[in-house]
Structure formats: structure tokens, C-alpha cells
């Protein structure tokens, strides 16, 4: 059940949140908001693949 939820959430994130890897964002120069988005996407992806 949890895995399905996080897979759905990962799909929503992919459509709504920006992809900083495609924009070649330098993490050293990223703002706190950009770092938060990256962290959130990483957390959701990890939970969708793991568990």
C-alpha cells in the first residue's frame, strides 16, 4: 500500500516539480528551495523503489 502511494506521488512530482538535472544545476550554487525540492524528490523516489 505504501509503495503504491509513493509511486503515485513520484509520478505527480515528475509532472509538477522542475528537473534540475536537465537544467544542469550546480548543487553548490543551488538555493535552499532548490535543495529542498531535490531532497523531497530523492526521498519519494527512494521510498517508491525501496520498502
C-alpha positions, 0 to 999 in steps of 0.5 A: 500500500505504501509503495503504491502511494509513493509511486503515485506521488513520484509520478505527480512530482515528475509532472509538477516539480522542475528537473534540475538535472536537465537544467544542469544545476550546480548543487553548490550554487543551488538555493535552499528551495532548490535543495529542498525540492531535490531532497523531497524528490530523492526521498519519494523516489527512494521510498517508491523503489525501496520498502 
